[in-house]
Amino acid sequence: MKTRWVLTSVAALAASVLAAAPAQAAPTGQHRPIVRCEFTPTPENPSPKPVLRPLPFALTVGKQKVTFRTNYGPIVIELNRAGAAPCAAHNMISLVAQRFYDKSQCWRLTDNARLGVLQCGDLIKAEVGGPGYKFADEVTGKETYPRGTVAMGNQGPGTNGSEFFIVHSFANIAPNYSVFGKVVRGMDVLDRIVANGIVDTDPAVPGDGLPAKPVKIEKAVLSWY
Protein backbone atom coordinates (compact mmCIF):
# COMPACT_ATOMS: atom_id res chain seq x y z
CA MET A 1 0.00 0.00 0.00
CA LYS A 2 2.70 2.48 1.01
CA THR A 3 4.79 1.76 -2.08
CA ARG A 4 1.80 2.45 -4.29
CA TRP A 5 1.25 5.86 -2.69
CA VAL A 6 4.95 6.72 -3.09
CA LEU A 7 4.86 5.86 -6.77
CA THR A 8 1.65 7.85 -7.23
CA SER A 9 3.17 10.96 -5.66
CA VAL A 10 6.41 10.71 -7.62
CA ALA A 11 4.52 10.13 -10.87
CA ALA A 12 2.28 13.14 -10.20
CA LEU A 13 5.26 15.36 -9.51
CA ALA A 14 7.07 14.16 -12.63
CA ALA A 15 3.99 14.85 -14.73
CA SER A 16 3.77 18.31 -13.18
CA VAL A 17 7.37 19.06 -14.16
CA LEU A 18 6.74 17.96 -17.75
CA ALA A 19 3.52 19.96 -17.96
CA ALA A 20 5.18 23.10 -16.67
CA ALA A 21 8.29 22.87 -18.86
CA PRO A 22 7.03 25.11 -21.69
CA ALA A 23 6.04 27.88 -19.25
CA GLN A 24 8.07 31.08 -19.37
CA ALA A 25 10.36 31.79 -16.42
CA ALA A 26 11.71 35.11 -15.25
CA PRO A 27 15.40 35.94 -15.86
CA THR A 28 17.96 34.12 -13.73
CA GLY A 29 18.28 35.68 -10.30
CA GLN A 30 14.76 37.09 -10.31
CA HIS A 31 12.70 33.95 -10.03
CA ARG A 32 13.42 30.46 -8.77
CA PRO A 33 11.63 27.68 -10.68
CA ILE A 34 11.47 25.53 -7.54
CA VAL A 35 10.99 26.42 -3.86
CA ARG A 36 11.30 24.28 -0.77
CA CYS A 37 8.20 23.43 1.24
CA GLU A 38 8.11 21.98 4.74
CA PHE A 39 5.31 19.54 5.48
CA THR A 40 5.40 18.76 9.20
CA PRO A 41 3.71 15.60 10.56
CA THR A 42 0.87 16.08 13.05
CA PRO A 43 0.75 12.79 14.99
CA GLU A 44 -1.77 14.34 17.37
CA ASN A 45 -4.08 14.76 14.38
CA PRO A 46 -3.50 11.77 12.07
CA SER A 47 -5.13 11.36 8.70
CA PRO A 48 -8.20 9.09 8.57
CA LYS A 49 -7.04 7.91 5.13
CA PRO A 50 -3.59 6.63 4.04
CA VAL A 51 -1.71 9.55 2.56
CA LEU A 52 1.92 10.58 2.13
CA ARG A 53 3.31 14.04 2.63
CA PRO A 54 4.14 15.83 -0.63
CA LEU A 55 7.75 15.97 -1.76
CA PRO A 56 9.49 18.94 -0.07
CA PHE A 57 9.75 21.22 -3.08
CA ALA A 58 7.28 22.87 -5.43
CA LEU A 59 7.37 24.26 -8.94
CA THR A 60 6.83 28.00 -9.25
CA VAL A 61 6.00 28.03 -12.98
CA GLY A 62 2.91 26.98 -14.85
CA LYS A 63 -0.66 26.19 -13.92
CA GLN A 64 -2.63 23.05 -13.19
CA LYS A 65 -6.32 22.28 -13.50
CA VAL A 66 -8.21 20.17 -10.99
CA THR A 67 -11.77 19.02 -11.55
CA PHE A 68 -13.92 18.26 -8.52
CA ARG A 69 -16.79 16.06 -9.64
CA THR A 70 -19.56 16.74 -7.14
CA ASN A 71 -23.12 15.54 -6.79
CA TYR A 72 -24.16 19.00 -8.04
CA GLY A 73 -21.87 18.94 -11.08
CA PRO A 74 -18.20 19.60 -11.90
CA ILE A 75 -16.19 22.46 -10.44
CA VAL A 76 -12.93 23.15 -12.28
CA ILE A 77 -10.24 25.14 -10.53
CA GLU A 78 -6.97 26.42 -11.89
CA LEU A 79 -4.01 26.19 -9.52
CA ASN A 80 -1.40 28.90 -9.98
CA ARG A 81 2.07 27.58 -9.20
CA ALA A 82 3.56 30.97 -10.11
CA GLY A 83 1.47 32.85 -7.55
CA ALA A 84 2.11 33.62 -3.91
CA ALA A 85 1.34 30.08 -2.68
CA PRO A 86 3.23 27.45 -4.74
CA CYS A 87 3.43 25.03 -1.78
CA ALA A 88 -0.35 25.12 -1.40
CA ALA A 89 -0.79 24.37 -5.11
CA HIS A 90 1.78 21.56 -4.88
CA ASN A 91 -0.02 20.18 -1.83
CA MET A 92 -3.38 20.00 -3.59
CA ILE A 93 -1.83 18.30 -6.62
CA SER A 94 -0.34 15.66 -4.32
CA LEU A 95 -3.61 15.09 -2.45
CA VAL A 96 -5.63 14.83 -5.66
CA ALA A 97 -3.08 12.38 -7.12
CA GLN A 98 -3.45 10.24 -4.00
CA ARG A 99 -7.27 10.43 -4.25
CA PHE A 100 -7.50 11.99 -0.81
CA TYR A 101 -10.58 14.07 -1.67
CA ASP A 102 -12.51 11.26 -3.37
CA LYS A 103 -15.80 10.40 -1.63
CA SER A 104 -15.48 13.31 0.81
CA GLN A 105 -17.96 15.97 1.82
CA CYS A 106 -17.94 19.77 2.05
CA TRP A 107 -18.97 20.41 5.63
CA ARG A 108 -19.40 24.18 5.77
CA LEU A 109 -21.31 26.73 3.73
CA THR A 110 -21.57 30.42 4.61
CA ASP A 111 -23.70 33.14 3.10
CA ASN A 112 -23.85 36.29 5.19
CA ALA A 113 -22.60 39.88 5.21
CA ARG A 114 -19.08 38.84 6.20
CA LEU A 115 -18.43 35.59 4.40
CA GLY A 116 -19.70 33.67 1.40
CA VAL A 117 -17.71 30.46 0.95
CA LEU A 118 -17.98 26.71 0.53
CA GLN A 119 -15.42 24.92 2.71
CA CYS A 120 -14.19 21.47 1.73
CA GLY A 121 -11.23 19.16 2.29
CA ASP A 122 -11.88 17.73 5.77
CA LEU A 123 -12.79 14.04 5.80
CA ILE A 124 -14.73 13.79 9.08
CA LYS A 125 -16.40 17.14 9.74
CA ALA A 126 -15.56 20.84 9.53
CA GLU A 127 -11.91 21.29 10.59
CA VAL A 128 -11.52 17.60 11.49
CA GLY A 129 -9.97 14.92 9.28
CA GLY A 130 -6.92 16.48 7.65
CA PRO A 131 -3.96 14.77 5.95
CA GLY A 132 -1.79 14.19 9.04
CA TYR A 133 0.61 17.05 8.37
CA LYS A 134 0.67 20.84 8.23
CA PHE A 135 2.55 23.56 6.37
CA ALA A 136 3.18 27.27 6.60
CA ASP A 137 1.00 30.12 5.36
CA GLU A 138 2.00 31.75 2.08
CA VAL A 139 0.57 35.25 2.39
CA THR A 140 1.78 38.72 1.48
CA GLY A 141 -0.71 40.68 3.57
CA LYS A 142 -2.34 42.03 0.42
CA GLU A 143 -4.61 39.06 -0.30
CA THR A 144 -8.20 39.70 -1.33
CA TYR A 145 -10.90 37.09 -1.77
CA PRO A 146 -13.30 37.95 -4.62
CA ARG A 147 -15.84 35.57 -6.12
CA GLY A 148 -14.18 32.45 -7.54
CA THR A 149 -11.10 32.58 -5.31
CA VAL A 150 -9.73 29.28 -4.00
CA ALA A 151 -7.71 29.55 -0.78
CA MET A 152 -6.46 27.39 2.06
CA GLY A 153 -8.54 27.11 5.20
CA ASN A 154 -6.76 26.90 8.53
CA GLN A 155 -7.21 26.83 12.30
CA GLY A 156 -4.54 29.42 13.00
CA PRO A 157 -1.13 30.41 11.64
CA GLY A 158 0.83 27.60 10.00
CA THR A 159 -1.90 24.96 10.21
CA ASN A 160 -2.62 24.40 6.52
CA GLY A 161 -3.39 20.82 5.50
CA SER A 162 -6.15 19.62 3.17
CA GLU A 163 -8.89 22.13 3.99
CA PHE A 164 -9.72 24.77 1.37
CA PHE A 165 -12.52 27.15 0.57
CA ILE A 166 -14.09 28.55 -2.59
CA VAL A 167 -15.58 32.05 -2.49
CA HIS A 168 -19.05 32.05 -4.04
CA SER A 169 -19.78 35.74 -3.38
CA PHE A 170 -17.17 37.61 -1.33
CA ALA A 171 -15.11 37.17 1.83
CA ASN A 172 -14.53 40.19 4.06
CA ILE A 173 -11.71 38.56 6.01
CA ALA A 174 -8.16 39.37 7.02
CA PRO A 175 -5.42 38.37 4.53
CA ASN A 176 -4.46 35.30 6.55
CA TYR A 177 -5.39 32.62 4.03
CA SER A 178 -3.13 31.46 1.20
CA VAL A 179 -4.65 32.08 -2.24
CA PHE A 180 -3.56 29.41 -4.71
CA GLY A 181 -6.21 29.20 -7.40
CA LYS A 182 -9.49 30.25 -8.93
CA VAL A 183 -12.60 28.63 -10.35
CA VAL A 184 -12.54 28.58 -14.16
CA ARG A 185 -15.74 26.57 -14.64
CA GLY A 186 -18.57 25.68 -12.33
CA MET A 187 -19.55 28.87 -10.50
CA ASP A 188 -23.14 28.00 -11.47
CA VAL A 189 -22.66 24.83 -9.41
CA LEU A 190 -21.70 26.96 -6.40
CA ASP A 191 -24.77 29.15 -6.98
CA ARG A 192 -27.06 26.10 -6.92
CA ILE A 193 -25.45 24.88 -3.70
CA VAL A 194 -26.06 28.26 -2.06
CA ALA A 195 -29.63 28.44 -3.36
CA ASN A 196 -30.48 25.20 -1.55
CA GLY A 197 -29.80 26.89 1.78
CA ILE A 198 -27.85 26.37 4.99
CA VAL A 199 -28.50 24.56 8.26
CA ASP A 200 -27.05 27.02 10.79
CA THR A 201 -24.85 25.40 13.42
CA ASP A 202 -24.89 28.45 15.72
CA PRO A 203 -28.08 30.53 16.09
CA ALA A 204 -25.94 33.56 16.93
CA VAL A 205 -24.22 33.35 13.53
CA PRO A 206 -26.86 33.09 10.80
CA GLY A 207 -25.82 31.92 7.38
CA ASP A 208 -23.02 29.65 8.59
CA GLY A 209 -23.34 25.88 8.86
CA LEU A 210 -23.94 22.69 6.92
CA PRO A 211 -25.23 22.86 3.35
CA ALA A 212 -28.94 22.03 3.53
CA LYS A 213 -28.41 19.45 0.80
CA PRO A 214 -25.09 17.63 1.36
CA VAL A 215 -22.28 18.54 -1.03
CA LYS A 216 -20.21 15.49 -1.92
CA ILE A 217 -16.96 15.31 -3.85
CA GLU A 218 -17.33 12.07 -5.74
CA LYS A 219 -13.91 12.31 -7.38
CA ALA A 220 -11.10 14.83 -7.92
CA VAL A 221 -8.89 14.55 -11.00
CA LEU A 222 -5.92 16.39 -12.48
CA SER A 223 -6.11 17.80 -16.00
CA TRP A 224 -2.98 18.76 -17.91
CA TYR A 225 -2.57 21.79 -20.15
N, C-alpha and C positions, 0 to 999 in steps of 0.2 A: 504493500500500500504506500509506504513512505517513498520508495523508489519511484513509483509512478508519479507522485506529486512533484518530486524533484525534477523529473524529466519534463513534466508539463510546464513548470515554471521556467526552466532553461529554454525550452522550445518557444515559449511565448516571448521571452526576452529576445531571443535570436530573431524571431519574426519581426519584433518591434524595431530592431536595429536595421534589418533589411528594408522595412517599410519607410523608415525615416531617412535612409541614405540619400535620396535625391533632394531632400530639403536644403535650403540655403542656410549657411551658417555665417555669423558675423566674422569680421577679420580676426586673425589670431591675436590673442591678448585682450579681446573685448568680450568674448563669449566662450564659455567652456561647453563642449558638446555633451559632457557627462558630469554629473554632480554626485557626491556621496550622500546617502540617506542612512539614517540609523533607525532600525526597527527593533525596539526593546521588548523582550518577552514580558508578559504580565501573568505570572503563574497564579496570582491571586484572582485573576479573571480569565480563566482558560477559554479557549474556543469550544463551542458545542459541536463543531464539525472539524474533521482533520484538515489542517491547512498549514502550509509552510510560510515563513516570513519571506517577503520579496528579497531578491538579491540587493546588496547594499549600495547600488548606484542606479542612477536614472538618466535617461536621455533628456536633453534640453532642446531638441530640435524635432519638428514634425508634429503631427496630430494623429489622433486615434479615435475611431468611432466605436461606441458600445451601444448595442441595442438591448433594451430591457423589454422582454416580451411579457406583458402583464395581462391579467384577466380583463382589463379595459381596452387593451390594444398596445401596440409597440410605442416605446419612447426611445428615441435615438439621441444620444448625447455625443458631443465632440470633446474629447479630452485635449487640452492644450499643453503639450510637454514644454513648449517654449515660454510659457507664462510664468507667473510668480510661484507656482506650486508644482514643480516637476515630480517631486517625491509622491505627492498625492495622486497624480496621474499614473505614475508607475505602480503605485499600490493598487489602484483600482484595476489596472490591466492584469496584475498578478492574481487578484481575487477572482476576477471574471474567468481567467484561464483555468483556475482551480475549481470553478463552478461553485464558489462559495455562496453566491447570491441566489442560485437556483432553488426554487420552491421555498422562498422566504416571503415575508410579509412586510408591508410598510405600516408601521405602528402609530404614526403620528401625522395628523393633518391640522393645519392652523389656517384660519381665515378671519382675521380681525384687524383693527386699526394699526397694530404694530407689526404683525407677522403674517405672511401668507405663503406657507411652504408645505411640501410633502416630504416627510422624513422617512428614509429607508435604510437598510443595511444592517440592522440588528436582528439576530436570529430568534430571540426568545420574546422580547418585548422592547418597548422604547428604552434605549440606552442600556440594554442588557443582551449579551450574546454576540460579543465582538470576536475578532480573529485571534485573540491570545497574544497580541503585541500592541505597541503604541509607537507613535512617531511625532516629531515636532511640528508645530504650526509653521506655515509658510505664508506670512502676511507682511505687508508693507505699511499698514496703517492707513492706506488710502482705498481699501476695498469698498466697493459698493455692491449691492445685491438686487439688480433689476430683474424683471420677469425673464425666466429662462435660465438664470444662473444656476450652476451646479457647484456646491461647496461642501467641504467636510463639516460634519457635526462633531461636537466634542462635549466633554463634561468638565472642561477647565483647560488651562494652558498645557500643551504638549500631550494631550490624551487622544489624538486621532487614531482611528483604527479602521473599521469598515463602514461606520455610519456616515451618511451623506444626506444632503437635502437639496430639493429642487424648488426654486422660487416660482410660484404660479401667479403671483401678483406683484408683491414688493416685500422687502424685509427691512424695516427700520431698526437695524441692530448695529452694535459696535463692530468695527472691522477686525474681529477676532477669529474669523473663520476662513480657512484657505479656499480660495476660488480656483478651481482647476478645470472647469468645463462649462458648456452651455448646451441647452436643448436645441437641436437642429431640425427635429421632426417629432411631433407628438404633443405639442402644447394643447391641442384639442382634447387629448386624452386626460391631461391634467384638469382641464376645465370641466370635463364630465365627472371626474372624481370629486371635485369641489362641489359641483351642483347636487350631488347625492347627499351632501351634508356631513355633519360631524357629531359624534357622541362626546360631549364635553366630559373630561375626567375631573375637572375642578370647577364647581359652580362659580367660584370667584373669578375665573378666567374664561369667559365665553369664547367660543370659536377656537378651542384648542383641545384636541383629544383624538380618539380613534376615528378613522373614516367610518361613516355610517354603513357603507357597504365595503367589506374588506378589500384591500388592494394587495394583490398577490403577484410577486415576480415569478413567473413560471420558468423562465430561463433568461440568462444574460449571455450575450455572445459578442465577440470581437469582430469588427469589420475592417478590412485593410483598404487604404487608399490606393 
